Amino acid sequence: MSDERVPRRRRRPLRALAAALTVGLGLLCCTGGTAAFFLTELGGDSAESMTPMSLECTGDFRVDVTGDMPRMADYGESQLRNAAKIIGVGQEMKVPARGWVVAVATAMQESGLRNLANRTVAESQDLPNEGVGADHDSVGLFQQRASWGSVKQRMTPEYAARKFYEKLLTVPGWEQLPLSVAAQKVQVSAFPDAYAKHETVASQIVDALAGGAARTTMVANRQTCDAASGKRVAASGWTAPIAGAVGSGFRTAQRPGHDGVDIGARKGTPIHAAASGRVLVARCDPDNSGRESCDVDGYPGKGGCGWFVDILHPDERSGGIVTRYCHMVTRPRVHPGQTVAAGEVIGEVGSSGNSSGPHLHFEVHEDGDRSARSAIDPVPFMRSRGAPLKAE
């Protein structure tokens, strides 16, 4: 189905253990696993296990800066303690949890969460540090330059974090912006797109250090767990594409080739991008006869995904996450190459293609791979992002 070369699969790093989630097995549409045969070689029966990024969202998001740090494959104790300091400052300033994710991701890109001195700034090397960089006169976790404060101030993690948040809070609508855009408004980096790939791991770090806080969204001025849907986006940067109950589940015994889940909704219901990213495909998928007949309602056995959209979401660990949205009622509102924000409307629910009634067929793929072999169960994946696929 893909016009691109299919990349070789890479093994995912071990994630935090969590309880397995189950899905109802109702049959809504896309009979027999032929929902998008022309799209992605649907029909593979092997499903790689998927567990949530963190333990349950606790509602107690206090961070312990001096306590024991969790273990992570990519970051050591001192780096995670720096992340805890960044989060702690955000909490003191009453910055929403989304800001903690943005700040941690920014420090991951700028310094690898290390408090860096600079070989061209002699004073910095005489201060406690966790390595030496050489970018202009930049120092510290956020690689802030001289205009941000004295060398000693910029190499104090709490000061550096506070200055980052102060500037972030002046950015209009920063909470609704893609992470890379929000971070770039503060940092004015020569590599403005580099921050986005850290969003997943930054969310995992915030979850581990602050009781699942990346799984929250603001509801009535309160951080609420697992409530992201539509335009309401979780601190992780993810949202459920529509509010609705999952009917037909992922690769069930009855339909082992069903590489996504079906969410029932009325025709014309807006479909929202599950996270910020770049549109890969937005077109009509041919049916079993090779016809591109998506402007009419489909039926079981017709074949094809109807009007559909694929979006690539940057992710440093897996090479990218792809989400797929099938059976739209009309041509999608977006086009290939377009950058979309989490929660942006990309189309409307319909019944085009291999479908027995209006609904959204939703898929999640890892490794930047759009084929069936990379598909994972969207239910635990979305729940781990604080955007569960369930009725409100």
C-alpha positions in Angstrom: 0.0 0.0 0.0 2.8 2.3 0.8 4.5 4.3 -1.9 7.6 4.5 0.3 10.1 1.7 1.0 9.1 -0.3 4.0 11.7 0.2 6.8 13.1 -2.8 8.7 11.4 -3.3 12.0 13.4 -2.3 15.1 12.8 -3.8 18.6 11.0 -1.5 21.0 12.7 -0.7 24.3 11.2 -2.2 27.4 8.5 0.0 28.8 7.1 0.2 32.3 4.9 -2.7 33.2 1.2 -2.2 33.6 -2.0 -4.2 33.7 -3.2 -5.5 30.4 -6.3 -3.9 29.0 -9.2 -5.7 27.3 -11.5 -4.7 24.6 -15.1 -5.6 23.8 -15.5 -7.7 20.8 -18.6 -6.3 19.1 -18.8 -6.4 15.4 -19.6 -3.1 13.7 -18.0 -3.1 10.3 -15.2 -3.9 8.0 -16.2 -7.6 7.7 -13.6 -10.3 7.7 -10.5 -8.1 8.0 -10.7 -6.7 4.4 -11.3 -3.1 5.7 -8.2 -1.7 4.0 -6.7 -4.6 2.1 -5.3 -2.3 -0.6 -3.8 -0.1 2.0 -1.5 -2.0 4.1 -1.4 -5.7 3.4 -4.1 -6.3 6.1 -4.5 -9.8 7.1 -1.4 -10.5 9.3 -2.4 -12.4 12.5 0.6 -11.8 14.7 0.2 -8.9 17.2 3.1 -7.6 19.2 2.2 -6.9 22.8 1.8 -3.3 23.9 1.7 -2.0 27.4 1.0 1.5 28.7 3.9 3.9 29.1 3.5 4.2 32.8 1.5 3.0 35.8 -1.9 4.3 36.4 -2.6 8.0 36.6 -2.6 8.6 40.4 -4.1 12.1 40.8 -1.1 12.9 43.1 1.4 14.5 40.8 3.9 15.7 43.4 7.5 15.1 42.3 10.3 14.1 44.8 13.5 15.9 43.7 15.7 14.3 46.4 14.2 10.7 46.5 15.1 7.6 44.5 14.8 8.0 40.8 13.2 5.3 38.5 15.4 3.3 36.2 15.3 4.1 32.5 17.3 2.5 29.7 18.2 5.9 28.1 18.7 8.2 31.1 20.6 7.9 34.3 19.9 9.0 37.8 21.4 12.5 37.5 19.5 13.1 34.3 16.2 12.1 35.7 16.9 14.2 38.8 17.3 17.2 36.5 14.0 16.3 34.9 12.5 16.2 38.4 13.8 19.6 39.1 12.3 20.9 35.9 8.9 19.4 36.8 9.2 20.7 40.4 9.7 24.3 39.2 6.7 23.9 36.9 4.6 22.8 39.8 5.7 25.7 42.0 4.8 28.1 39.2 1.4 26.3 38.6 2.3 25.6 35.0 -0.1 22.9 33.6 1.5 19.5 33.1 1.7 20.0 29.3 4.3 22.6 30.1 6.4 20.1 32.1 6.4 17.8 29.0 7.4 20.6 26.7 10.2 21.7 29.1 11.6 18.2 29.7 11.5 17.5 25.9 13.4 20.7 25.3 16.1 19.9 27.8 16.4 16.4 26.3 17.2 18.0 22.9 19.4 20.8 24.1 21.5 18.9 26.7 20.4 15.3 27.0 19.1 16.4 30.5 22.7 17.2 31.6 23.8 20.4 33.2 26.5 21.3 30.7 29.4 23.7 31.0 31.0 25.3 27.9 34.6 25.0 26.9 34.5 28.6 25.6 33.1 29.9 28.9 35.8 29.4 31.5 33.6 30.3 34.5 31.2 27.5 33.7 33.9 24.8 34.0 34.5 25.9 37.6 30.9 25.3 38.5 29.3 21.8 39.2 28.5 20.3 35.8 27.7 17.0 34.0 29.7 17.5 30.9 31.2 20.2 28.6 29.6 21.6 25.4 30.8 24.2 22.9 27.8 25.9 21.4 28.5 29.7 21.4 28.2 30.8 25.0 25.3 28.4 25.8 25.3 26.6 29.2 23.0 24.5 31.4 20.1 22.2 30.8 18.4 24.4 28.2 21.7 25.8 26.7 20.7 29.3 27.5 22.9 32.1 26.3 24.2 35.2 28.1 21.0 37.2 27.8 19.2 34.7 30.0 21.3 35.4 33.0 24.7 35.1 34.6 26.7 31.9 34.0 26.0 30.7 37.6 22.3 31.4 37.2 22.0 29.5 33.9 23.9 26.6 35.3 21.4 26.3 38.2 18.7 23.9 37.0 15.9 25.5 38.9 16.8 29.0 37.6 17.1 27.7 34.0 13.7 26.0 34.2 12.0 29.0 35.7 13.3 31.2 32.8 12.1 28.7 30.3 8.6 28.6 31.8 8.4 32.4 32.1 9.0 32.7 28.4 6.7 29.8 27.5 3.8 31.3 29.4 4.1 34.5 27.2 3.4 32.4 24.0 -0.2 32.9 23.0 -2.1 29.5 23.0 1.1 27.6 23.8 -0.9 24.6 25.2 -2.6 24.0 21.9 0.6 24.3 19.8 2.6 21.2 18.7 5.5 20.7 21.1 8.1 21.6 18.5 6.4 24.9 17.8 6.0 25.8 21.5 9.6 24.9 22.3 10.9 26.8 19.3 9.0 30.0 20.4 11.1 29.9 23.5 14.4 28.6 22.3 14.7 30.1 18.8 16.8 27.1 17.7 18.6 26.5 14.4 16.8 23.1 14.4 13.2 23.9 15.2 11.8 20.5 14.3 14.2 18.6 16.6 12.1 18.8 19.7 9.1 16.8 18.5 10.9 13.5 18.5 11.4 13.6 22.3 7.7 14.1 23.1 6.9 10.4 23.8 9.9 9.8 26.1 9.4 13.2 27.8 5.8 12.2 28.6 7.1 8.8 29.9 9.5 10.7 32.2 6.8 13.0 33.5 4.5 10.0 34.1 7.2 8.2 36.0 8.2 11.2 38.2 4.8 12.8 38.7 2.3 10.0 39.0 1.1 9.8 35.4 0.7 13.5 35.0 1.3 13.4 31.2 -2.0 11.5 31.0 -4.0 14.4 32.3 -5.9 17.2 30.6 -7.4 20.4 32.1 -11.1 20.0 32.9 -12.8 22.8 34.9 -9.3 24.1 35.8 -8.2 20.8 37.2 -5.8 18.2 35.9 -8.0 15.2 35.1 -6.7 11.7 34.3 -7.6 10.0 31.0 -10.1 12.5 29.7 -8.5 13.7 26.4 -10.9 13.6 23.5 -11.4 15.8 20.4 -10.0 19.3 21.0 -9.2 18.4 24.6 -5.6 17.3 24.4 -3.6 15.4 27.2 -0.3 16.7 28.5 1.3 13.9 26.5 0.1 15.6 23.3 -2.5 12.9 22.4 -6.3 12.9 22.2 -9.0 10.4 21.2 -10.0 11.1 17.6 -13.7 10.9 18.4 -15.7 10.2 21.6 -17.3 6.9 21.2 -17.3 3.3 22.3 -15.0 0.7 20.7 -17.2 -1.9 18.9 -15.0 -4.2 16.9 -11.6 -4.8 18.5 -8.1 -5.3 17.3 -7.3 -8.7 15.7 -10.0 -10.6 17.5 -10.5 -14.4 17.2 -13.4 -13.7 14.9 -11.4 -11.2 12.8 -7.6 -11.8 13.1 -6.9 -9.5 10.2 -8.6 -6.5 11.7 -5.6 -4.2 12.3 -7.4 -1.5 14.1 -10.6 -0.8 16.1 -14.0 0.5 15.1 -15.5 3.5 17.0 -19.2 4.1 16.4 -20.4 7.6 15.6 -23.0 9.5 13.6 -22.2 10.4 10.0 -20.6 13.8 9.9 -19.0 13.6 13.3 -15.7 15.5 13.2 -12.6 13.4 13.3 -9.6 14.9 15.1 -5.9 14.2 14.6 -4.8 12.0 17.6 -1.5 13.9 17.9 0.5 16.5 16.0 2.3 15.3 13.0 2.6 15.3 9.2 0.0 14.0 6.8 1.4 11.1 4.7 -1.7 10.1 2.8 -5.2 11.6 2.3 -7.1 9.9 -0.5 -9.7 7.4 -1.6 -8.6 3.8 -1.2 -9.7 1.5 -4.1 -12.2 -1.3 -3.4 -11.8 -4.9 -4.3 -12.6 -4.2 -7.9 -9.9 -1.4 -8.1 -12.6 1.3 -8.2 -12.1 4.6 -6.3 -15.7 4.9 -5.4 -15.6 6.6 -2.1 -18.3 9.3 -2.5 -21.0 6.7 -1.8 -21.7 4.6 1.3 -19.9 1.2 1.1 -21.0 -2.2 2.2 -19.5 -5.4 3.8 -17.3 -7.1 1.2 -16.7 -4.0 -0.9 -13.1 -3.7 0.2 -11.0 -0.7 0.8 -10.8 1.9 3.5 -12.8 4.5 1.7 -11.7 8.1 2.2 -8.8 7.8 4.7 -5.8 9.7 6.2 -2.5 8.5 7.5 -0.5 10.8 9.9 3.1 10.4 11.0 4.0 11.4 14.5 7.7 11.8 15.4 9.1 9.4 18.0 12.8 8.9 18.7 12.4 5.4 20.0 10.2 3.7 17.3 11.1 5.8 14.3 7.7 7.3 14.2 4.1 6.4 15.1 1.5 6.3 12.2 -2.2 6.8 12.9 -4.8 5.9 10.3 -8.4 7.1 10.0 -10.8 5.3 7.6 -14.3 5.5 6.1 -14.7 9.2 6.0 -17.8 10.6 4.5 -16.1 12.9 2.0 -12.6 13.9 0.8 -10.4 14.6 3.9 -9.9 18.2 4.9 -6.1 17.7 4.9 -3.5 17.0 2.2 -0.2 15.1 2.1 2.7 17.0 3.5 0.5 19.2 5.7 1.4 19.6 9.3 -1.5 19.2 11.7 -1.9 19.9 15.4 -3.4 17.4 17.9 -7.1 17.8 18.0 -7.3 19.5 14.5 -10.3 18.3 12.5 -9.1 16.2 9.5 -12.4 14.9 8.2 -15.8 13.6 9.2 -17.2 10.1 10.0 -18.8 8.3 7.2 -19.3 4.8 5.8 -17.2 4.7 2.6 -15.3 1.6 1.6 -15.7 -1.8 3.3 -18.3 -0.7 5.9 -21.7 -1.6 7.1 -22.5 1.7 8.8 -21.1 5.1 9.9 -18.0 4.7 12.2 -14.3 5.5 12.4 -11.8 2.7 11.8 -8.7 3.7 13.7 -5.2 2.2 13.5 -1.9 2.7 15.2 1.4 1.6 13.6 5.0 1.7 15.0 8.4 2.2 13.4 7.1 4.7 10.9 5.7 1.7 9.0 2.3 1.8 7.4 2.0 -1.9 6.7 0.0 -4.5 8.6 3.1 -6.0 10.3 3.6 -2.8 12.3 0.1 -2.4 13.6 -0.5 -2.5 17.4 -3.7 -2.4 19.5 -4.9 1.2 19.7 -6.8 0.7 23.0 -3.9 0.2 25.4 -1.7 2.6 23.3 -4.2 5.5 23.5 -5.0 4.8 27.2 -1.3 5.1 28.0 -1.4 8.6 26.4 -4.3 9.7 28.6 -6.7 9.6 25.6 -8.7 6.3 26.1 -10.9 5.1 23.3 -14.2 5.0 25.2 -17.5 6.9 25.4 -17.6 10.1 27.4 
